[in-house]
Amino acid sequence: MTNENKYERQYKLHTVEGVKRFYDDLLTLKEARFFGGDFELSDMLLDFDSAVERCLTKRQKQITELYYLQGLNSLKISRELSITHQTILEHLHTAYKNLASYHLLERNKYND
């Protein structure tokens, strides 16, 4: 049995769906960290940022930032970066998969 906190149970970052949900709520979570003084959330956000730095390419980081932090949709990003809409979607999906794989490896490391 793992010692998961409520955010780890809610987001399950070791899954693609959990990573996507976390990204969908990222701005709200970052805001809640400051207003709620929630140390578990702060730790999770720091760990997530570290995972992003370790396992996403420069392009994946750029696209996830534009999409989730700046609120641009995939069509606007594709125009801004001069790449296809499909390529944007592929970068996003690959980023989710990379982050989920990283978190799964980390989770297994601490559960062994």
Buried (B, 14 or more C-beta within 10 A) or exposed (E): EEEEBEBBEEBBBBBBEBBBBBBEBBEEBEEBBEEEEBEEBBEBBEBBEEBBEEBBEEBBBBBBBBBBEEEBEBEBBBEEBEBEBEBBEBBBEBBBEBBBBBBBEBBEEEEE
